Amino acid sequence: MESLGSSVKKKATERHHKAEVLIAGEQLRLRLHDSKLIKDRRYHLRTYPNCFVAKELTDWLIEHKEAPERETAIRLMQELMAHNIVHHVCDKYSEYKDAKLLYRFRKDDGTFPLDKNVKVFMRGQSLYESLISAEDSIMKVREESSIQYQRTFPGCELIDWLGQNGETSSRKEAVELCRTLLEHGIIQHVTLRHHFFDSNLLYHFRINFRRRRRLTELLGEILRPVQEDPDSPFCLRKLNPETGSTSFLSVQPNKEIKAPLSAVRRSSATSLSGGGPGGYFNSPPGLVECNPKSVLKRVITNEELLCPGAPYIKKTIAIVGDAVGWGIVVRGGKPCHIQAVDPGGPAAAAGIKVCQFVFSVNSTLVLQLDYKTISHLIMTGPRTLVMEVMEAIE
Protein backbone atom coordinates (compact mmCIF):
# COMPACT_ATOMS: atom_id res chain seq x y z
CA MET A 1 0.00 0.00 0.00
CA GLU A 2 1.45 3.34 -1.02
CA SER A 3 2.40 5.61 1.88
CA LEU A 4 1.96 9.37 1.78
CA GLY A 5 5.29 10.84 0.70
CA SER A 6 6.88 13.83 2.41
CA SER A 7 6.70 15.94 -0.75
CA VAL A 8 2.97 15.27 -1.06
CA LYS A 9 2.49 16.16 2.60
CA LYS A 10 4.43 19.40 2.17
CA LYS A 11 2.44 20.46 -0.89
CA ALA A 12 -0.82 19.50 0.81
CA THR A 13 0.09 21.66 3.82
CA GLU A 14 0.89 24.63 1.59
CA ARG A 15 -2.37 24.26 -0.34
CA HIS A 16 -4.27 23.76 2.91
CA HIS A 17 -2.98 27.13 4.12
CA LYS A 18 -4.06 28.70 0.82
CA ALA A 19 -7.55 27.28 1.34
CA GLU A 20 -7.69 28.65 4.89
CA VAL A 21 -6.74 32.11 3.58
CA LEU A 22 -9.51 31.92 0.96
CA ILE A 23 -12.09 30.98 3.59
CA ALA A 24 -10.97 33.67 6.03
CA GLY A 25 -10.94 36.26 3.26
CA GLU A 26 -14.45 35.38 2.15
CA GLN A 27 -15.75 35.48 5.71
CA LEU A 28 -14.19 38.93 6.16
CA ARG A 29 -15.71 40.15 2.88
CA LEU A 30 -19.20 39.13 3.96
CA ARG A 31 -18.77 40.75 7.38
CA LEU A 32 -17.60 44.00 5.81
CA HIS A 33 -20.62 44.04 3.51
CA ASP A 34 -22.88 43.50 6.53
CA SER A 35 -21.11 46.34 8.35
CA LYS A 36 -21.60 48.65 5.32
CA LEU A 37 -17.84 49.24 5.21
CA ILE A 38 -17.84 48.05 1.61
CA LYS A 39 -19.83 50.42 -0.60
CA ASP A 40 -19.66 52.56 -3.72
CA ARG A 41 -17.28 55.47 -3.18
CA ARG A 42 -16.51 58.56 -5.26
CA TYR A 43 -12.99 59.90 -5.71
CA HIS A 44 -11.76 62.53 -8.20
CA LEU A 45 -15.06 62.57 -10.12
CA ARG A 46 -15.03 58.80 -10.50
CA THR A 47 -17.18 56.24 -8.67
CA TYR A 48 -15.55 53.02 -7.50
CA PRO A 49 -18.15 50.34 -6.67
CA ASN A 50 -17.88 47.92 -3.75
CA CYS A 51 -14.69 49.24 -2.19
CA PHE A 52 -13.41 50.19 1.26
CA VAL A 53 -11.01 52.75 2.69
CA ALA A 54 -7.86 51.09 4.03
CA LYS A 55 -7.57 53.32 7.08
CA GLU A 56 -11.23 52.69 8.01
CA LEU A 57 -10.73 48.95 7.66
CA THR A 58 -7.66 49.04 9.90
CA ASP A 59 -9.74 50.82 12.53
CA TRP A 60 -12.50 48.24 12.09
CA LEU A 61 -10.13 45.28 12.53
CA ILE A 62 -8.84 46.69 15.81
CA GLU A 63 -12.31 47.66 17.02
CA HIS A 64 -13.63 44.16 16.30
CA LYS A 65 -10.57 42.58 17.95
CA GLU A 66 -9.34 40.94 14.77
CA ALA A 67 -5.94 42.57 15.30
CA PRO A 68 -4.30 43.90 18.48
CA GLU A 69 -2.73 46.91 16.78
CA ARG A 70 -2.35 48.60 13.39
CA GLU A 71 0.88 46.84 12.46
CA THR A 72 -0.76 43.43 12.75
CA ALA A 73 -3.85 44.63 10.87
CA ILE A 74 -1.61 45.76 8.00
CA ARG A 75 0.14 42.38 7.94
CA LEU A 76 -3.22 40.61 7.84
CA MET A 77 -4.45 42.62 4.88
CA GLN A 78 -1.11 42.23 3.11
CA GLU A 79 -1.55 38.48 3.42
CA LEU A 80 -4.90 38.77 1.65
CA MET A 81 -3.29 40.88 -1.07
CA ALA A 82 -0.51 38.32 -1.49
CA HIS A 83 -3.18 35.69 -2.21
CA ASN A 84 -5.00 37.89 -4.77
CA ILE A 85 -8.05 38.28 -2.55
CA VAL A 86 -7.79 42.06 -2.11
CA HIS A 87 -6.25 44.70 -4.40
CA HIS A 88 -6.00 48.45 -4.84
CA VAL A 89 -8.89 49.64 -7.00
CA CYS A 90 -6.49 50.90 -9.69
CA ASP A 91 -3.76 48.33 -8.95
CA LYS A 92 -1.45 51.26 -8.31
CA TYR A 93 -0.10 49.79 -5.08
CA SER A 94 1.04 46.20 -4.59
CA GLU A 95 1.15 46.69 -0.81
CA TYR A 96 -1.59 47.43 1.68
CA LYS A 97 -1.15 50.98 2.97
CA ASP A 98 -2.84 52.19 6.13
CA ALA A 99 -4.07 55.36 4.48
CA LYS A 100 -7.12 56.91 2.81
CA LEU A 101 -6.74 54.67 -0.22
CA LEU A 102 -9.44 52.55 -1.83
CA TYR A 103 -9.14 48.76 -1.97
CA ARG A 104 -11.54 46.10 -3.16
CA PHE A 105 -12.10 42.36 -2.87
CA ARG A 106 -11.45 40.72 -6.23
CA LYS A 107 -14.58 38.65 -5.79
CA ASP A 108 -16.59 41.91 -5.81
CA ASP A 109 -15.24 43.05 -9.18
CA GLY A 110 -14.90 39.68 -10.92
CA THR A 111 -11.10 39.71 -11.11
CA PHE A 112 -10.45 36.83 -8.73
CA PRO A 113 -8.20 34.33 -10.57
CA LEU A 114 -9.85 30.91 -10.86
CA ASP A 115 -6.71 28.82 -11.22
CA LYS A 116 -6.57 25.04 -10.78
CA ASN A 117 -5.93 25.23 -7.03
CA VAL A 118 -8.92 27.51 -6.45
CA LYS A 119 -11.18 25.27 -8.54
CA VAL A 120 -10.13 22.22 -6.50
CA PHE A 121 -10.81 24.17 -3.31
CA MET A 122 -14.28 25.17 -4.53
CA ARG A 123 -15.03 21.58 -5.56
CA GLY A 124 -13.94 20.35 -2.13
CA GLN A 125 -16.10 22.93 -0.38
CA SER A 126 -19.11 21.93 -2.46
CA LEU A 127 -18.60 18.24 -1.67
CA TYR A 128 -18.14 19.00 2.03
CA GLU A 129 -21.42 20.90 2.20
CA SER A 130 -23.27 18.15 0.32
CA LEU A 131 -21.84 15.36 2.49
CA ILE A 132 -22.37 17.07 5.84
CA SER A 133 -25.92 18.15 4.95
CA ALA A 134 -27.04 14.75 3.67
CA GLU A 135 -29.78 13.12 5.71
CA ASP A 136 -27.89 9.81 5.94
CA SER A 137 -24.36 11.15 5.63
CA ILE A 138 -21.46 8.76 5.09
CA MET A 139 -19.42 10.96 7.48
CA LYS A 140 -19.70 8.98 10.72
CA VAL A 141 -17.77 7.87 13.78
CA ARG A 142 -15.73 4.86 12.67
CA GLU A 143 -12.92 2.69 13.98
CA GLU A 144 -9.56 1.87 12.43
CA SER A 145 -6.94 -0.22 14.24
CA SER A 146 -9.12 -0.17 17.39
CA ILE A 147 -9.18 3.64 17.44
CA GLN A 148 -12.32 5.69 16.88
CA TYR A 149 -12.34 8.74 14.59
CA GLN A 150 -15.04 11.37 14.11
CA ARG A 151 -16.76 12.23 10.80
CA THR A 152 -14.88 9.69 8.72
CA PHE A 153 -15.71 7.79 5.55
CA PRO A 154 -14.14 4.73 3.89
CA GLY A 155 -12.57 5.59 0.55
CA CYS A 156 -14.79 3.10 -1.27
CA GLU A 157 -17.98 4.61 0.20
CA LEU A 158 -16.97 8.09 -0.93
CA ILE A 159 -16.36 6.70 -4.43
CA ASP A 160 -19.84 5.11 -4.36
CA TRP A 161 -21.40 8.38 -3.14
CA LEU A 162 -19.73 10.44 -5.88
CA GLY A 163 -21.12 8.13 -8.56
CA GLN A 164 -24.61 7.89 -7.07
CA ASN A 165 -24.91 11.67 -6.81
CA GLY A 166 -23.67 12.41 -10.32
CA GLU A 167 -20.43 14.04 -9.17
CA THR A 168 -18.29 11.74 -11.32
CA SER A 169 -19.01 9.48 -14.29
CA SER A 170 -16.73 6.56 -13.35
CA ARG A 171 -14.87 5.09 -10.39
CA LYS A 172 -11.57 5.98 -12.04
CA GLU A 173 -12.61 9.63 -12.31
CA ALA A 174 -13.80 9.57 -8.69
CA VAL A 175 -10.49 8.16 -7.45
CA GLU A 176 -8.56 10.82 -9.37
CA LEU A 177 -10.76 13.53 -7.86
CA CYS A 178 -10.24 12.23 -4.32
CA ARG A 179 -6.48 11.92 -4.78
CA THR A 180 -6.45 15.53 -5.99
CA LEU A 181 -8.45 16.62 -2.93
CA LEU A 182 -5.93 14.88 -0.67
CA GLU A 183 -2.96 16.44 -2.46
CA HIS A 184 -4.56 19.85 -1.95
CA GLY A 185 -4.94 19.32 1.80
CA ILE A 186 -8.74 19.11 1.73
CA ILE A 187 -9.13 15.47 2.81
CA GLN A 188 -6.62 13.15 4.47
CA HIS A 189 -6.17 9.64 5.81
CA VAL A 190 -7.02 9.55 9.53
CA THR A 191 -3.44 8.71 10.52
CA LEU A 192 -1.80 10.56 7.60
CA ARG A 193 -0.12 7.33 6.45
CA HIS A 194 -1.78 6.68 3.10
CA HIS A 195 -2.72 8.39 -0.11
CA PHE A 196 -6.30 7.95 -1.29
CA PHE A 197 -7.44 4.50 -2.38
CA ASP A 198 -10.74 2.91 -3.38
CA SER A 199 -10.66 0.76 -0.24
CA ASN A 200 -11.88 0.52 3.35
CA LEU A 201 -9.17 2.90 4.60
CA LEU A 202 -10.70 5.75 6.60
CA TYR A 203 -10.47 9.38 5.52
CA HIS A 204 -11.90 12.67 6.75
CA PHE A 205 -11.94 16.32 5.72
CA ARG A 206 -8.86 18.20 6.86
CA ILE A 207 -10.75 21.45 6.39
CA ASN A 208 -13.98 22.28 8.19
CA PHE A 209 -15.39 24.84 5.79
CA ARG A 210 -18.01 26.02 8.25
CA ARG A 211 -15.70 27.08 11.06
CA ARG A 212 -15.46 30.83 11.58
CA ARG A 213 -11.82 31.86 11.24
CA ARG A 214 -10.00 34.56 13.13
CA LEU A 215 -7.83 36.63 10.83
CA THR A 216 -4.76 36.16 13.00
CA GLU A 217 -4.78 32.54 11.85
CA LEU A 218 -3.50 33.78 8.49
CA LEU A 219 -0.16 34.86 9.89
CA GLY A 220 0.79 31.32 10.86
CA GLU A 221 2.62 32.53 13.95
CA ILE A 222 2.02 33.92 17.41
CA LEU A 223 2.37 37.66 17.67
CA ARG A 224 4.98 37.76 20.41
CA PRO A 225 7.26 34.83 21.39
CA VAL A 226 6.97 33.73 25.01
CA GLN A 227 8.46 31.01 27.18
CA GLU A 228 6.22 27.93 27.36
CA ASP A 229 4.82 27.83 30.86
CA PRO A 230 3.37 24.56 32.22
CA ASP A 231 1.09 26.63 34.43
CA SER A 232 -0.46 28.31 31.42
CA PRO A 233 -4.00 27.08 30.77
CA PHE A 234 -3.07 26.87 27.10
CA CYS A 235 0.16 24.90 27.43
CA LEU A 236 -1.00 22.04 25.24
CA ARG A 237 -0.82 24.10 22.06
CA LYS A 238 2.66 24.32 20.53
CA LEU A 239 4.27 27.74 20.37
CA ASN A 240 5.56 27.55 16.82
CA PRO A 241 2.63 26.63 14.55
CA GLU A 242 3.42 25.65 11.01
CA THR A 243 0.33 26.88 9.24
CA GLY A 244 -1.78 28.80 11.75
CA SER A 245 -4.19 27.88 14.51
CA THR A 246 -7.94 27.88 15.74
CA SER A 247 -9.54 30.32 18.14
CA PHE A 248 -9.66 29.13 21.73
CA LEU A 249 -13.00 29.24 23.47
CA SER A 250 -13.14 29.40 27.25
CA VAL A 251 -14.49 26.35 29.04
CA GLN A 252 -17.26 28.62 30.32
CA PRO A 253 -18.54 30.33 27.15
CA ASN A 254 -21.11 32.30 29.10
CA LYS A 255 -18.43 33.88 31.27
CA GLU A 256 -15.56 35.73 29.69
CA ILE A 257 -12.06 35.22 31.09
CA LYS A 258 -10.33 38.57 31.08
CA ALA A 259 -7.04 38.43 29.25
CA PRO A 260 -4.37 41.01 30.12
CA LEU A 261 -3.23 43.35 27.39
CA SER A 262 0.09 41.56 27.24
CA ALA A 263 -1.59 38.25 26.53
CA VAL A 264 -0.42 36.49 23.43
CA ARG A 265 -3.23 35.95 20.97
CA ARG A 266 -3.13 32.84 18.94
CA SER A 267 -5.46 30.87 16.80
CA SER A 268 -5.37 27.71 14.25
CA ALA A 269 -6.64 26.40 11.13
CA THR A 270 -9.08 23.42 11.01
CA SER A 271 -13.08 23.23 11.57
CA LEU A 272 -16.86 25.96 10.71
CA SER A 273 -18.41 24.86 14.11
CA GLY A 274 -15.78 26.28 16.40
CA GLY A 275 -17.34 29.68 16.82
CA GLY A 276 -20.56 28.35 18.25
CA PRO A 277 -24.04 29.43 17.32
CA GLY A 278 -23.47 32.91 18.63
CA GLY A 279 -21.11 33.81 15.82
CA TYR A 280 -17.73 35.43 16.31
CA PHE A 281 -16.10 35.51 19.71
CA ASN A 282 -16.93 38.47 21.91
CA SER A 283 -13.34 38.89 23.05
CA PRO A 284 -10.06 37.87 21.44
CA PRO A 285 -9.09 34.49 22.88
CA GLY A 286 -5.47 34.13 23.80
CA LEU A 287 -2.89 33.09 26.35
CA VAL A 288 -4.53 33.92 29.66
CA GLU A 289 -1.93 34.40 32.36
CA CYS A 290 -3.98 32.91 35.15
CA ASN A 291 -5.69 29.57 35.60
CA PRO A 292 -9.43 29.57 34.97
CA LYS A 293 -11.77 28.36 37.67
CA SER A 294 -12.08 24.57 37.77
CA VAL A 295 -14.92 23.11 35.74
CA LEU A 296 -15.47 20.38 38.34
CA LYS A 297 -18.37 20.86 40.71
CA ARG A 298 -16.45 18.92 43.40
CA VAL A 299 -13.20 17.01 43.81
CA ILE A 300 -13.32 13.39 42.60
CA THR A 301 -10.87 10.82 44.01
CA ASN A 302 -9.38 7.84 42.18
CA GLU A 303 -11.13 5.50 44.59
CA GLU A 304 -14.50 7.04 43.76
CA LEU A 305 -13.74 7.00 40.04
CA LEU A 306 -12.72 3.31 39.97
CA CYS A 307 -15.24 1.99 42.48
CA PRO A 308 -17.26 -0.95 41.02
CA GLY A 309 -20.65 0.34 39.95
CA ALA A 310 -19.49 3.96 39.88
CA PRO A 311 -21.41 6.10 37.35
CA TYR A 312 -18.42 6.54 35.02
CA ILE A 313 -17.56 5.02 31.65
CA LYS A 314 -14.15 4.75 29.99
CA LYS A 315 -13.47 5.75 26.38
CA THR A 316 -10.41 5.41 24.18
CA ILE A 317 -9.93 8.45 21.96
CA ALA A 318 -7.20 9.08 19.38
CA ILE A 319 -6.28 12.67 18.61
CA VAL A 320 -4.25 13.47 15.51
CA GLY A 321 -2.49 16.72 16.33
CA ASP A 322 -2.49 19.60 13.87
CA ALA A 323 0.27 22.11 13.19
CA VAL A 324 -0.12 23.76 16.60
CA GLY A 325 -0.89 20.86 18.90
CA TRP A 326 -3.97 19.11 20.26
CA GLY A 327 -6.14 21.86 21.74
CA ILE A 328 -6.78 20.66 25.29
CA VAL A 329 -6.05 21.87 28.80
CA VAL A 330 -5.37 19.34 31.57
CA ARG A 331 -5.64 20.36 35.21
CA GLY A 332 -5.75 18.84 38.69
CA GLY A 333 -4.16 15.65 39.89
CA LYS A 334 -5.00 12.12 41.11
CA PRO A 335 -6.99 12.13 38.84
CA CYS A 336 -6.42 14.95 36.36
CA HIS A 337 -9.32 16.25 34.32
CA ILE A 338 -9.93 18.06 31.03
CA GLN A 339 -10.28 21.72 31.96
CA ALA A 340 -10.85 23.21 28.48
CA VAL A 341 -11.07 22.17 24.84
CA ASP A 342 -10.29 24.22 21.76
CA PRO A 343 -13.60 23.99 19.84
CA GLY A 344 -11.81 24.11 16.50
CA GLY A 345 -8.91 21.85 17.47
CA PRO A 346 -8.15 18.15 16.99
CA ALA A 347 -9.20 17.15 20.53
CA ALA A 348 -12.72 18.52 20.09
CA ALA A 349 -13.02 16.82 16.70
CA ALA A 350 -11.99 13.50 18.25
CA GLY A 351 -14.60 13.75 21.02
CA ILE A 352 -12.69 15.07 24.03
CA LYS A 353 -14.93 17.05 26.41
CA VAL A 354 -14.46 19.13 29.53
CA CYS A 355 -14.84 17.34 32.89
CA GLN A 356 -13.51 14.04 31.52
CA PHE A 357 -10.88 12.39 33.74
CA VAL A 358 -7.58 11.27 32.19
CA PHE A 359 -7.01 7.55 32.74
CA SER A 360 -4.02 6.92 30.43
CA VAL A 361 -1.90 8.72 27.83
CA ASN A 362 -0.35 6.64 25.03
CA SER A 363 -0.82 3.45 27.13
CA THR A 364 0.78 5.03 30.23
CA LEU A 365 -1.48 4.95 33.30
CA VAL A 366 -1.62 8.51 34.66
CA LEU A 367 -4.18 8.39 37.46
CA GLN A 368 -1.50 9.04 40.08
CA LEU A 369 0.21 11.86 38.16
CA ASP A 370 -0.25 15.62 38.40
CA TYR A 371 -1.27 17.77 35.42
CA LYS A 372 2.26 19.11 34.81
CA THR A 373 3.60 15.58 34.31
CA ILE A 374 0.69 14.63 32.07
CA SER A 375 1.10 17.84 30.06
CA HIS A 376 4.76 16.95 29.53
CA LEU A 377 3.80 13.43 28.38
CA ILE A 378 1.37 14.88 25.87
CA MET A 379 3.66 17.57 24.50
CA THR A 380 6.65 15.25 24.08
CA GLY A 381 4.68 12.35 22.65
CA PRO A 382 3.88 11.42 19.05
CA ARG A 383 1.55 13.46 16.87
CA THR A 384 -1.21 10.86 17.29
CA LEU A 385 -2.24 11.04 20.93
CA VAL A 386 -4.20 8.09 22.33
CA MET A 387 -6.01 8.97 25.55
CA GLU A 388 -8.25 6.90 27.75
CA VAL A 389 -10.71 9.12 29.54
CA MET A 390 -13.52 8.51 32.01
CA GLU A 391 -16.66 10.56 32.08
CA ALA A 392 -19.84 10.62 34.12
CA ILE A 393 -22.78 8.66 32.74
CA GLU A 394 -25.52 11.09 31.87
C-alpha positions, 0 to 999 in steps of 0.5 A: 500500500502506497504511503503518503510521501513527504513531498505530497504532505508538504504540498498538501500543507501549503495548499491547505494554508491557501484554502484557509486564507480563501475561507478567512478572506471570504468570511471577512468580505461578507462581514464588511458588507454587513457592516456597510464598510464596503460600498460605492465610493466617489474619488476625483469625479469617478465612482468606485463600486464595492470598495473600502477605505484602508484606514477605516478597515484598519480601525474596524479590525482593531475595534472588532478585535481581529488585530491587536494593533495597526501593524498586525492589521496591516500584515493581515491585509497584506496576506490577503493581497498576497493571495489575490483576494484584495487589491488596490482599485487601480492596482497602483499599489502592490502593498496594503497601505494604512491610508485613505486609499481605496481597496476592493475584494477581487470577488466583488469586481470579478477579477479573482483568478480561478486557477486550478488550485482555487477550482479544487478548493471550490469543488472540495467545499461543495462536496463537504457541504453536500456530504455534511448536509445529507440526511444519511451522511457517510461521514460517521464515527468509525474505527480503524486499528481499534481507534475511533475517529469522528466524521470519517468515511471509507474511501470506497464509500466516498467513491460510491457516493460520488457516482450515485450523486452524479459528481463523477461518471466513473470510479476511475474519475472519482479516485482521481478527484479524491487523490487531488483533494488529498494532495490539496490538503482538503481530505486526508487519511485519519493517521496521515499514512496513506494516499487515497485508495478505493478501499476501506481505509478511513479518511476525513476532511482536513478542512472544516469549511463552516468554522469561523476563522480569526484573521490572525490565523492567516499569519501562521505565527504567534504575535509575540514569542513567550516562554512555554509555561506549564502553568499556562491554561493553554500549554497544550498548544505548541508555540511555533505553529506551522500553518496557523491555529484555531480560536480558543474558546473558554471552558465557560462560554457564558463567562468571559475570562479577562485576558491582560493586554500583554496576553499572546493571541493565537489561533489555528486552522481546522473546523466551521463549528468552532465559533458556536451558534453565537457567531464570532467571539466576543473577546479575542481568545489568547494566552490567559496568564492565570488559571481559569476556575475549575470546571469540576463541581467537586473534587473526585478521588481515584477510589470514587472513580474506579469503584465498582458500579461507579457512574463513570464510563471509559473511552479510548480516543485518538487525537491526531495533532495539527500544526499547533498541537492538540487543543486541550487543557489538563488540570488537577491531579490524582486524577487529572481532568480536562479543563478546556477544549479548543472547539476548532482543534483536533481534541474537540473533533476527536470527542474530548470534552471538559470534565472528563478524567484522564485515565491513560496517555499513550498506554501510560497509566496517569491516574497518580500523576499531576497535570504538569507531568501529564502535560509533559507526556502529551507535548513530548509524545507522538503526533497521534495522541491516544487517551483513555478518559472517564466521564460521568454517565448522563 
